[in-house]
């Protein structure tokens, strides 16, 4: 293993400490796991598609509640595909 120095904000360090404690691992192990996970996502062969949020058109006027629901359903579909 190689030693690496990271500069973290106080807030981020506190979040990492709390998350590591919840998982029952050291901060170093938590950071290694997070780095490995992110690196594998970046190297994935599957291309990431960044689709915009839905455009709510169609000639029909929608209430704020209807627009909120349409956006919620779109995000829910995207998350379920991950």
ROSE-4610 file (N, C-alpha, C; in Angstrom, 1 decimal, always signed):
// ROSE-4610
residu = [X/X/X/X/X/X/X/X/X/X/X/X/X/X/X/X/X/X/X/X/X/X/X/X/X/X/X/X/X/X/X/X/X/X/X/X/X/X/X/X/X/X/X/X/X/X/X/X/X/X/X/X/X/X/X/X/X/X/X/X/X/X/X/X/X/X/X/X/X/X/X/X/X/X/X/X/X/X/X/X/X/X/X/X/X/X/X/X/X/X/X/X/X/X/X/X/X/X/X/X/X/X/X/X/X/X/X/X/X/X/X/X/X/X/X/X/X/X/X/X/X/X/X/X/X/X/X/X/X/X/X/X/X/X/X/X/X/X/X/X/X/X/X/X/X/X/X/X/X/X/X/X/X/X/X/X/X/X/X/X/X/X/X/X/X/X/X/X/X/X/X/X/X/X/X/X/X/X/X/X/X/X/X/X/X/X/X/X/X/X/X/X/X/X/X/X/X/X/X/X/X/X/X/X/X/X/X/X/X/X/X/X/X/X/X/X/X/X/X/X/X/X/X/X/X/X/X/X/X/X/X/X/X/X/X/X/X/X/X/X/X/X/X/X/X/X]
num = [1/1/1/2/2/2/3/3/3/4/4/4/5/5/5/6/6/6/7/7/7/8/8/8/9/9/9/10/10/10/11/11/11/12/12/12/13/13/13/14/14/14/15/15/15/16/16/16/17/17/17/18/18/18/19/19/19/20/20/20/21/21/21/22/22/22/23/23/23/24/24/24/25/25/25/26/26/26/27/27/27/28/28/28/29/29/29/30/30/30/31/31/31/32/32/32/33/33/33/34/34/34/35/35/35/36/36/36/37/37/37/38/38/38/39/39/39/40/40/40/41/41/41/42/42/42/43/43/43/44/44/44/45/45/45/46/46/46/47/47/47/48/48/48/49/49/49/50/50/50/51/51/51/52/52/52/53/53/53/54/54/54/55/55/55/56/56/56/57/57/57/58/58/58/59/59/59/60/60/60/61/61/61/62/62/62/63/63/63/64/64/64/65/65/65/66/66/66/67/67/67/68/68/68/69/69/69/70/70/70/71/71/71/72/72/72/73/73/73/74/74/74/75/75/75/76/76/76/77/77/77/78/78/78/79/79/79/80/80/80/81/81/81/82/82/82]
x = [+0.8/+0.0/+0.9/+0.3/+1.0/+0.3/+1.0/+0.4/+0.1/-1.1/-1.6/-2.1/-1.9/-2.4/-3.5/-4.6/-5.8/-6.1/-6.5/-6.9/-8.5/-9.1/-10.6/-11.1/-12.2/-12.8/-13.2/-13.4/-13.8/-15.1/-16.0/-17.4/-17.3/-16.5/-16.3/-15.7/-14.6/-14.0/-14.9/-15.8/-16.7/-17.7/-18.2/-19.1/-18.4/-17.2/-16.4/-16.3/-15.9/-15.7/-17.0/-18.1/-19.4/-19.8/-19.6/-20.0/-19.1/-17.8/-16.9/-17.3/-17.7/-18.1/-19.4/-20.3/-21.6/-21.3/-20.3/-19.9/-19.0/-18.4/-17.5/-16.1/-15.7/-14.3/-13.6/-12.3/-11.5/-11.8/-11.4/-11.6/-10.8/-9.6/-8.8/-9.5/-10.0/-10.7/-12.0/-12.7/-13.8/-13.4/-12.4/-11.9/-11.4/-10.7/-10.3/-11.5/-12.6/-13.8/-14.5/-14.6/-15.2/-14.4/-13.1/-12.3/-12.4/-12.4/-12.5/-13.8/-14.9/-16.2/-16.4/-15.9/-15.9/-15.1/-13.9/-13.0/-13.6/-14.3/-15.0/-16.1/-16.9/-18.0/-17.4/-16.3/-15.8/-15.2/-14.7/-14.1/-15.1/-16.3/-17.4/-17.5/-17.7/-17.9/-19.3/-20.2/-21.5/-21.5/-21.8/-21.8/-23.0/-22.7/-23.7/-24.4/-25.7/-26.6/-27.1/-26.8/-27.3/-28.5/-29.7/-30.9/-31.4/-31.9/-32.5/-33.8/-34.2/-35.5/-36.6/-37.7/-38.8/-39.3/-39.6/-40.2/-41.7/-42.3/-43.7/-44.5/-44.7/-45.5/-46.6/-47.2/-48.3/-49.6/-49.5/-50.7/-51.6/-51.4/-52.3/-51.7/-52.4/-51.9/-51.9/-50.9/-50.7/-50.6/-51.1/-51.0/-49.6/-49.1/-47.8/-47.7/-48.8/-48.8/-48.6/-49.2/-49.1/-47.7/-47.1/-45.7/-44.7/-45.0/-44.1/-44.2/-45.4/-45.6/-44.9/-45.0/-44.3/-42.8/-42.3/-40.8/-40.4/-41.2/-41.0/-41.0/-41.9/-42.0/-40.8/-40.4/-39.2/-38.0/-37.8/-36.6/-36.7/-37.9/-38.1/-37.7/-38.1/-37.8/-36.3/-35.6/-34.1/-33.4/-33.8/-33.1/-33.3/-34.5/-34.8/-33.9/-33.4/-32.6/-31.2/-30.8/-29.4/-29.1]
y = [-1.2/+0.0/+1.2/+2.3/+3.6/+4.5/+5.4/+6.4/+7.6/+8.2/+9.3/+10.3/+11.6/+12.6/+13.3/+13.5/+14.2/+15.4/+16.5/+17.7/+17.7/+17.6/+17.6/+18.8/+19.2/+20.3/+19.6/+20.4/+19.9/+19.1/+19.7/+19.1/+17.7/+17.6/+16.3/+15.3/+15.7/+14.8/+14.3/+15.1/+14.7/+13.7/+14.0/+13.1/+11.7/+11.7/+10.4/+9.7/+10.4/+9.7/+9.1/+9.8/+9.3/+8.1/+8.1/+7.0/+5.8/+6.0/+4.9/+4.3/+5.1/+4.6/+3.7/+4.2/+3.4/+2.1/+2.0/+0.8/-0.1/+0.5/-0.2/-0.4/+0.6/+0.5/+1.8/+1.7/+2.9/+4.0/+5.2/+6.2/+5.9/+5.3/+5.0/+3.9/+2.9/+1.8/+2.4/+3.3/+3.9/+4.7/+5.4/+6.2/+5.3/+4.2/+3.2/+2.6/+2.2/+1.7/+2.7/+3.9/+4.9/+5.2/+5.3/+5.5/+4.4/+3.1/+2.0/+1.9/+2.3/+2.3/+3.3/+4.5/+5.6/+5.2/+4.7/+4.4/+3.3/+2.3/+1.3/+1.8/+2.8/+3.4/+4.2/+4.9/+5.7/+4.8/+3.6/+2.7/+1.8/+1.8/+0.9/+1.1/+0.0/+0.0/+0.6/+0.5/+1.0/+2.6/+3.2/+4.6/+5.2/+6.3/+6.9/+7.9/+7.8/+8.8/+9.8/+11.0/+12.1/+12.7/+12.3/+12.8/+13.9/+14.9/+16.1/+15.7/+16.5/+16.4/+16.5/+15.9/+16.0/+17.4/+17.6/+18.9/+18.7/+19.5/+19.3/+20.2/+19.7/+20.4/+19.5/+19.9/+19.1/+19.9/+21.2/+22.0/+22.1/+21.2/+21.1/+21.9/+22.7/+23.4/+22.4/+22.5/+21.6/+22.4/+21.8/+22.4/+22.1/+22.8/+22.6/+21.2/+20.7/+19.3/+18.3/+18.5/+17.6/+17.6/+18.8/+18.9/+18.3/+18.5/+17.8/+16.3/+15.8/+14.3/+13.8/+14.5/+14.1/+14.0/+15.0/+15.1/+13.9/+13.7/+12.7/+11.3/+11.0/+9.8/+9.6/+10.6/+10.5/+10.2/+10.8/+10.5/+9.1/+8.7/+7.4/+6.3/+6.5/+5.6/+5.5/+6.7/+6.7/+6.0/+6.2/+5.6/+4.1/+3.6/+2.2/+1.4/+2.1/+1.5/+1.4/+2.0/+1.9/+0.6]
z = [+0.0/+0.0/+0.0/-0.6/-0.6/+0.3/+0.9/+1.8/+1.0/+1.2/+0.5/+1.5/+1.2/+2.1/+1.4/+2.1/+1.5/+2.4/+1.8/+2.5/+2.4/+3.6/+3.7/+4.5/+4.2/+5.0/+6.3/+7.3/+8.6/+8.6/+7.8/+7.6/+7.0/+5.9/+5.2/+6.1/+6.8/+7.7/+8.8/+9.3/+10.3/+9.7/+8.5/+7.8/+7.6/+7.2/+6.9/+8.2/+9.3/+10.6/+11.0/+10.9/+11.3/+10.5/+9.2/+8.3/+8.6/+8.8/+9.1/+10.4/+11.4/+12.7/+12.6/+11.7/+11.5/+10.9/+10.0/+9.3/+10.1/+11.2/+12.0/+11.4/+10.6/+9.9/+10.2/+10.0/+10.2/+9.1/+9.3/+8.3/+7.0/+7.2/+6.0/+5.2/+5.9/+5.2/+4.4/+5.1/+4.5/+3.2/+3.3/+2.1/+1.0/+1.4/+0.4/-0.4/+0.4/-0.2/-1.1/-0.6/-1.4/-2.7/-2.6/-3.8/-4.8/-4.3/-5.2/-5.9/-5.1/-5.7/-6.8/-6.6/-7.5/-8.8/-8.5/-9.7/-10.5/-9.9/-10.7/-11.5/-11.0/-11.7/-12.9/-12.7/-13.8/-14.9/-14.6/-15.5/-16.2/-15.7/-16.2/-17.7/-18.4/-19.9/-20.2/-19.3/-19.5/-19.6/-20.7/-20.8/-19.9/-19.3/-18.5/-19.4/-19.3/-20.1/-19.1/-19.4/-18.6/-19.4/-19.0/-19.6/-18.8/-19.5/-18.8/-18.1/-17.2/-16.6/-17.6/-17.4/-18.4/-18.7/-20.0/-20.4/-20.3/-19.5/-19.3/-20.2/-21.4/-22.4/-23.0/-24.0/-24.6/-24.7/-24.5/-24.7/-23.6/-22.6/-21.4/-20.3/-19.6/-18.4/-17.3/-16.5/-15.3/-14.1/-13.0/-11.7/-11.2/-10.2/-9.6/-9.0/-8.5/-8.0/-9.1/-10.2/-11.4/-11.9/-12.0/-12.4/-11.4/-10.1/-9.1/-9.2/-9.4/-9.6/-10.8/-11.9/-13.2/-13.0/-12.3/-12.1/-11.1/-10.1/-9.1/-9.8/-10.7/-11.3/-12.3/-12.9/-13.8/-13.1/-11.9/-11.1/-10.5/-10.1/-9.6/-10.6/-11.9/-13.0/-13.2/-13.2/-13.4/-12.3/-11.0/-9.9/-9.9/-10.3/-10.3/-11.3/-12.3/-13.4/-13.0/-11.9/-11.4/-10.8]
